[in-house]
Amino acid sequence: MKPFAGACAPGPRPGYIFMTKRSLIRWFIKEVRWATPRNVAFFLEGRCTPKILKAYASELSEMLREKDNSIRLKRIRNQDGKYAYTLTAKTLPTFLFNHDSCLRDVIGKFLHGKGFVEVSFGHPADATILHYRLELDNGHMTDRQLEYKMRRHYVHAGGQIIFIMRHREHPRLEVKRLEKLFSIAGKVFPGLPNKVLGASYAGFLENGTIFNRKGESKITLNQPRGWLTRKEVLCTRRK
């Protein structure tokens, strides 16, 4: 893939820095329903080294012992013995745990330093933040399946879709899948280069950069329409 030129999103909003670390952790966990120490690390630090992971594992463990029941974290396990922390969730997925945990890595990185933005998990996207529909691809979908997904769910939908391309067995293939994604997006949305955005999973967690199919990058959470121009918004609505 030709090297991209990118720009990262702006820093924290006013008010974000006045909350305690534990308050921020609870806010994030409440938004995403449950989280692992790795998920929380990407949200608060924007990265996850072994040292950072160990620190947040310890922090979350201590939050299980809060005296106030209303803010005390709970630890839940799935059938495979994997665990996560929650305030309200009763169960933890087993079959989809790896996918959902990686999705929370992406959400944490996406929200890092950007203040308080609501996260929802409504169909058809894996997650929605403002007008961004997040899709985490695990590397198993064929070209035809990717195209079908775009046409079925997003041709008539507003906003922008961000595909994070992950490959479970061979991370080095994520960039090739990203190229494939943009090729398909060019067929489905020929006049809307900013409708489908994307990044490789490893690359996004490393630098937080997201691209359109022209290789340009810009995500701004404090603007109501982000990248979409007025012309593109009108084109999307007509379809």
C-alpha positions as a Markdown table, in Angstrom:
| # | Residue | x | y | z |
|---|---|---|---|---|
| 1 | Met | 0.0 | 0.0 | 0.0 |
| 2 | Lys | 1.2 | 3.5 | -0.8 |
| 3 | Pro | 2.2 | 5.4 | 2.3 |
| 4 | Phe | -0.5 | 7.5 | 3.7 |
| 5 | Ala | -0.3 | 11.0 | 5.1 |
| 6 | Gly | -2.5 | 11.3 | 8.1 |
| 7 | Ala | -3.4 | 13.6 | 11.0 |
| 8 | Cys | -4.6 | 12.5 | 14.4 |
| 9 | Ala | -7.7 | 13.8 | 16.2 |
| 10 | Pro | -7.6 | 16.7 | 18.6 |
| 11 | Gly | -6.8 | 16.6 | 22.3 |
| 12 | Pro | -9.1 | 16.4 | 25.3 |
| 13 | Arg | -12.1 | 18.6 | 25.7 |
| 14 | Pro | -12.6 | 20.9 | 28.6 |
| 15 | Gly | -13.9 | 19.1 | 31.7 |
| 16 | Tyr | -12.3 | 15.8 | 30.8 |
| 17 | Ile | -9.1 | 16.4 | 32.8 |
| 18 | Phe | -11.0 | 17.3 | 36.0 |
| 19 | Met | -12.3 | 13.7 | 36.7 |
| 20 | Thr | -10.4 | 11.2 | 38.7 |
| 21 | Lys | -8.8 | 8.2 | 37.0 |
| 22 | Arg | -11.3 | 5.9 | 38.6 |
| 23 | Ser | -14.3 | 8.1 | 37.6 |
| 24 | Leu | -13.0 | 7.9 | 34.0 |
| 25 | Ile | -12.7 | 4.2 | 34.2 |
| 26 | Arg | -16.2 | 3.8 | 35.5 |
| 27 | Trp | -17.6 | 6.1 | 32.7 |
| 28 | Phe | -15.8 | 4.1 | 30.0 |
| 29 | Ile | -17.0 | 0.8 | 31.4 |
| 30 | Lys | -20.5 | 2.0 | 31.7 |
| 31 | Glu | -20.5 | 3.1 | 28.0 |
| 32 | Val | -19.1 | -0.2 | 26.7 |
| 33 | Arg | -20.9 | -2.4 | 29.3 |
| 34 | Trp | -17.8 | -4.4 | 30.3 |
| 35 | Ala | -14.0 | -4.0 | 29.7 |
| 36 | Thr | -10.7 | -5.7 | 30.3 |
| 37 | Pro | -7.6 | -3.9 | 31.6 |
| 38 | Arg | -6.3 | -3.8 | 28.1 |
| 39 | Asn | -9.4 | -1.9 | 26.9 |
| 40 | Val | -9.1 | 0.6 | 29.7 |
| 41 | Ala | -5.4 | 1.1 | 29.0 |
| 42 | Phe | -6.2 | 2.1 | 25.4 |
| 43 | Phe | -8.9 | 4.5 | 26.6 |
| 44 | Leu | -6.8 | 6.3 | 29.2 |
| 45 | Glu | -3.3 | 5.9 | 27.8 |
| 46 | Gly | -3.8 | 5.4 | 24.1 |
| 47 | Arg | -1.5 | 2.4 | 24.2 |
| 48 | Cys | -0.9 | -0.8 | 26.1 |
| 49 | Thr | 2.5 | -2.0 | 27.1 |
| 50 | Pro | 3.1 | -4.8 | 29.6 |
| 51 | Lys | 3.8 | -2.3 | 32.3 |
| 52 | Ile | 0.7 | -0.3 | 31.6 |
| 53 | Leu | -1.4 | -3.5 | 31.4 |
| 54 | Lys | -0.2 | -4.6 | 34.8 |
| 55 | Ala | -0.9 | -1.2 | 36.4 |
| 56 | Tyr | -4.5 | -1.2 | 35.1 |
| 57 | Ala | -5.1 | -4.8 | 36.0 |
| 58 | Ser | -4.1 | -3.8 | 39.6 |
| 59 | Glu | -6.3 | -0.7 | 39.5 |
| 60 | Leu | -9.4 | -2.5 | 38.3 |
| 61 | Ser | -8.8 | -5.2 | 40.9 |
| 62 | Glu | -8.7 | -2.6 | 43.7 |
| 63 | Met | -12.0 | -1.1 | 42.3 |
| 64 | Leu | -13.7 | -4.4 | 43.2 |
| 65 | Arg | -13.3 | -3.4 | 46.9 |
| 66 | Glu | -14.9 | 0.0 | 46.8 |
| 67 | Lys | -17.1 | 0.5 | 49.9 |
| 68 | Asp | -19.8 | 2.3 | 47.9 |
| 69 | Asn | -21.8 | -0.5 | 46.2 |
| 70 | Ser | -23.1 | 1.9 | 43.5 |
| 71 | Ile | -19.6 | 2.5 | 42.1 |
| 72 | Arg | -18.0 | -0.9 | 43.0 |
| 73 | Leu | -16.9 | -2.9 | 39.9 |
| 74 | Lys | -17.8 | -6.5 | 39.5 |
| 75 | Arg | -15.7 | -9.2 | 37.7 |
| 76 | Ile | -17.6 | -11.5 | 35.4 |
| 77 | Arg | -16.3 | -14.6 | 33.6 |
| 78 | Asn | -17.3 | -16.5 | 30.5 |
| 79 | Gln | -17.3 | -20.3 | 29.9 |
| 80 | Asp | -13.7 | -20.2 | 28.8 |
| 81 | Gly | -12.5 | -18.6 | 32.0 |
| 82 | Lys | -11.9 | -15.2 | 30.4 |
| 83 | Tyr | -12.9 | -12.3 | 32.6 |
| 84 | Ala | -13.8 | -8.6 | 32.4 |
| 85 | Tyr | -15.0 | -5.8 | 34.7 |
| 86 | Thr | -18.4 | -4.3 | 34.7 |
| 87 | Leu | -20.9 | -2.2 | 36.7 |
| 88 | Thr | -24.1 | -3.7 | 35.5 |
| 89 | Ala | -23.5 | -6.5 | 33.0 |
| 90 | Lys | -24.5 | -10.0 | 34.1 |
| 91 | Thr | -22.9 | -12.2 | 31.4 |
| 92 | Leu | -19.7 | -12.2 | 29.3 |
| 93 | Pro | -19.7 | -13.6 | 25.7 |
| 94 | Thr | -17.7 | -16.8 | 25.1 |
| 95 | Phe | -17.8 | -17.3 | 21.3 |
| 96 | Leu | -17.5 | -13.6 | 20.5 |
| 97 | Phe | -15.3 | -12.6 | 23.4 |
| 98 | Asn | -12.1 | -12.0 | 21.3 |
| 99 | His | -14.0 | -10.0 | 18.7 |
| 100 | Asp | -15.8 | -7.9 | 21.3 |
| 101 | Ser | -12.7 | -7.4 | 23.4 |
| 102 | Cys | -10.8 | -6.2 | 20.3 |
| 103 | Leu | -13.7 | -3.9 | 19.5 |
| 104 | Arg | -13.3 | -2.3 | 22.9 |
| 105 | Asp | -9.6 | -1.8 | 22.2 |
| 106 | Val | -10.7 | 0.2 | 19.1 |
| 107 | Ile | -13.4 | 2.2 | 21.0 |
| 108 | Gly | -10.9 | 3.0 | 23.8 |
| 109 | Lys | -8.3 | 4.2 | 21.3 |
| 110 | Phe | -10.9 | 6.1 | 19.3 |
| 111 | Leu | -12.1 | 8.0 | 22.5 |
| 112 | His | -8.7 | 8.5 | 24.0 |
| 113 | Gly | -8.3 | 12.2 | 24.9 |
| 114 | Lys | -11.6 | 13.2 | 23.2 |
| 115 | Gly | -13.9 | 13.8 | 26.2 |
| 116 | Phe | -17.3 | 12.2 | 26.8 |
| 117 | Val | -19.0 | 10.8 | 23.7 |
| 118 | Glu | -21.9 | 8.3 | 23.9 |
| 119 | Val | -21.2 | 4.8 | 22.6 |
| 120 | Ser | -24.0 | 2.5 | 21.4 |
| 121 | Phe | -24.1 | -1.1 | 20.1 |
| 122 | Gly | -27.2 | -1.0 | 17.9 |
| 123 | His | -27.5 | -3.0 | 14.7 |
| 124 | Pro | -26.1 | -3.1 | 12.1 |
| 125 | Ala | -22.8 | -1.6 | 13.2 |
| 126 | Asp | -20.6 | -3.2 | 15.8 |
| 127 | Ala | -20.7 | 0.2 | 17.6 |
| 128 | Thr | -21.8 | 3.7 | 16.9 |
| 129 | Ile | -20.1 | 6.9 | 18.1 |
| 130 | Leu | -21.9 | 10.1 | 16.9 |
| 131 | His | -22.3 | 9.6 | 13.1 |
| 132 | Tyr | -19.5 | 7.1 | 12.9 |
| 133 | Arg | -20.5 | 3.4 | 12.5 |
| 134 | Leu | -17.6 | 1.2 | 13.6 |
| 135 | Glu | -17.1 | -2.2 | 12.0 |
| 136 | Leu | -14.4 | -4.6 | 13.2 |
| 137 | Asp | -13.5 | -7.1 | 10.4 |
| 138 | Asn | -11.8 | -10.2 | 11.6 |
| 139 | Gly | -10.4 | -11.2 | 8.3 |
| 140 | His | -12.9 | -13.9 | 7.4 |
| 141 | Met | -15.2 | -12.0 | 5.1 |
| 142 | Thr | -14.9 | -12.5 | 1.3 |
| 143 | Asp | -15.0 | -9.6 | -1.2 |
| 144 | Arg | -18.6 | -10.5 | -2.0 |
| 145 | Gln | -19.6 | -10.5 | 1.6 |
| 146 | Leu | -17.9 | -7.1 | 2.3 |
| 147 | Glu | -19.7 | -5.6 | -0.7 |
| 148 | Tyr | -23.0 | -7.1 | 0.3 |
| 149 | Lys | -22.6 | -5.7 | 3.8 |
| 150 | Met | -22.0 | -2.2 | 2.5 |
| 151 | Arg | -24.9 | -2.3 | 0.1 |
| 152 | Arg | -27.4 | -3.9 | 2.4 |
| 153 | His | -26.7 | -1.8 | 5.5 |
| 154 | Tyr | -25.1 | 1.5 | 4.5 |
| 155 | Val | -26.1 | 2.6 | 1.0 |
| 156 | His | -29.2 | 4.3 | 2.4 |
| 157 | Ala | -27.8 | 5.1 | 5.8 |
| 158 | Gly | -26.4 | 8.5 | 6.9 |
| 159 | Gly | -23.1 | 9.1 | 8.5 |
| 160 | Gln | -19.8 | 7.4 | 7.8 |
| 161 | Ile | -18.6 | 3.8 | 8.3 |
| 162 | Ile | -15.2 | 3.1 | 9.8 |
| 163 | Phe | -13.9 | -0.4 | 9.0 |
| 164 | Ile | -11.0 | -1.6 | 11.2 |
| 165 | Met | -9.4 | -4.5 | 9.4 |
| 166 | Arg | -8.1 | -7.2 | 11.6 |
| 167 | His | -6.6 | -10.5 | 10.7 |
| 168 | Arg | -6.6 | -13.1 | 13.4 |
| 169 | Glu | -4.0 | -15.4 | 12.1 |
| 170 | His | -1.7 | -13.1 | 10.1 |
| 171 | Pro | -1.7 | -9.4 | 11.2 |
| 172 | Arg | 0.7 | -8.6 | 8.4 |
| 173 | Leu | -2.3 | -9.1 | 6.0 |
| 174 | Glu | -4.4 | -6.4 | 7.5 |
| 175 | Val | -3.0 | -3.7 | 5.2 |
| 176 | Lys | -3.9 | -5.9 | 2.2 |
| 177 | Arg | -7.4 | -6.2 | 3.5 |
| 178 | Leu | -7.6 | -2.5 | 3.9 |
| 179 | Glu | -6.7 | -2.0 | 0.2 |
| 180 | Lys | -9.4 | -4.5 | -0.7 |
| 181 | Leu | -11.9 | -2.6 | 1.5 |
| 182 | Phe | -11.2 | 0.7 | -0.3 |
| 183 | Ser | -11.4 | -1.0 | -3.7 |
| 184 | Ile | -14.9 | -2.3 | -2.9 |
| 185 | Ala | -15.9 | 1.0 | -1.3 |
| 186 | Gly | -15.0 | 2.7 | -4.6 |
| 187 | Lys | -17.5 | 0.5 | -6.4 |
| 188 | Val | -20.3 | 0.9 | -3.9 |
| 189 | Phe | -19.8 | 4.6 | -3.2 |
| 190 | Pro | -18.0 | 6.0 | -6.4 |
| 191 | Gly | -18.9 | 9.6 | -5.7 |
| 192 | Leu | -18.4 | 9.5 | -1.9 |
| 193 | Pro | -14.7 | 9.0 | -1.1 |
| 194 | Asn | -15.3 | 9.8 | 2.6 |
| 195 | Lys | -18.3 | 7.5 | 3.1 |
| 196 | Val | -16.1 | 4.5 | 4.0 |
| 197 | Leu | -13.1 | 5.1 | 6.2 |
| 198 | Gly | -10.7 | 2.5 | 7.4 |
| 199 | Ala | -7.5 | 1.5 | 9.1 |
| 200 | Ser | -5.6 | -1.7 | 10.0 |
| 201 | Tyr | -6.2 | -3.0 | 13.5 |
| 202 | Ala | -2.5 | -3.0 | 14.5 |
| 203 | Gly | -1.9 | 0.4 | 12.8 |
| 204 | Phe | -4.9 | 2.1 | 14.4 |
| 205 | Leu | -3.9 | 0.9 | 17.9 |
| 206 | Glu | -0.4 | 2.2 | 17.3 |
| 207 | Asn | -1.1 | 5.7 | 15.9 |
| 208 | Gly | -4.9 | 6.2 | 16.0 |
| 209 | Thr | -4.9 | 7.2 | 12.3 |
| 210 | Ile | -7.9 | 6.5 | 10.1 |
| 211 | Phe | -8.0 | 7.0 | 6.3 |
| 212 | Asn | -10.4 | 7.5 | 3.4 |
| 213 | Arg | -9.7 | 5.7 | 0.1 |
| 214 | Lys | -7.6 | 8.6 | -1.2 |
| 215 | Gly | -5.2 | 8.2 | 1.7 |
| 216 | Glu | -6.3 | 11.3 | 3.6 |
| 217 | Ser | -6.9 | 11.2 | 7.3 |
| 218 | Lys | -9.1 | 13.4 | 9.6 |
| 219 | Ile | -11.4 | 12.5 | 12.4 |
| 220 | Thr | -13.0 | 15.4 | 14.4 |
| 221 | Leu | -15.5 | 14.4 | 17.1 |
| 222 | Asn | -16.5 | 17.9 | 17.9 |
| 223 | Gln | -18.0 | 18.6 | 14.5 |
| 224 | Pro | -21.5 | 17.3 | 13.7 |
| 225 | Arg | -20.6 | 15.9 | 10.3 |
| 226 | Gly | -16.9 | 15.3 | 10.5 |
| 227 | Trp | -15.6 | 14.7 | 7.0 |
| 228 | Leu | -18.9 | 14.8 | 5.0 |
| 229 | Thr | -19.3 | 17.9 | 2.9 |
| 230 | Arg | -22.7 | 19.4 | 2.3 |
| 231 | Lys | -22.8 | 17.9 | -1.2 |
| 232 | Glu | -21.9 | 14.4 | 0.2 |
| 233 | Val | -24.6 | 14.7 | 2.8 |
| 234 | Leu | -27.2 | 15.5 | 0.2 |
| 235 | Cys | -26.0 | 12.7 | -2.1 |
| 236 | Thr | -26.3 | 10.2 | 0.8 |
| 237 | Arg | -29.8 | 11.4 | 1.7 |
| 238 | Arg | -31.0 | 11.1 | -2.0 |
| 239 | Lys | -29.9 | 7.4 | -2.1 |
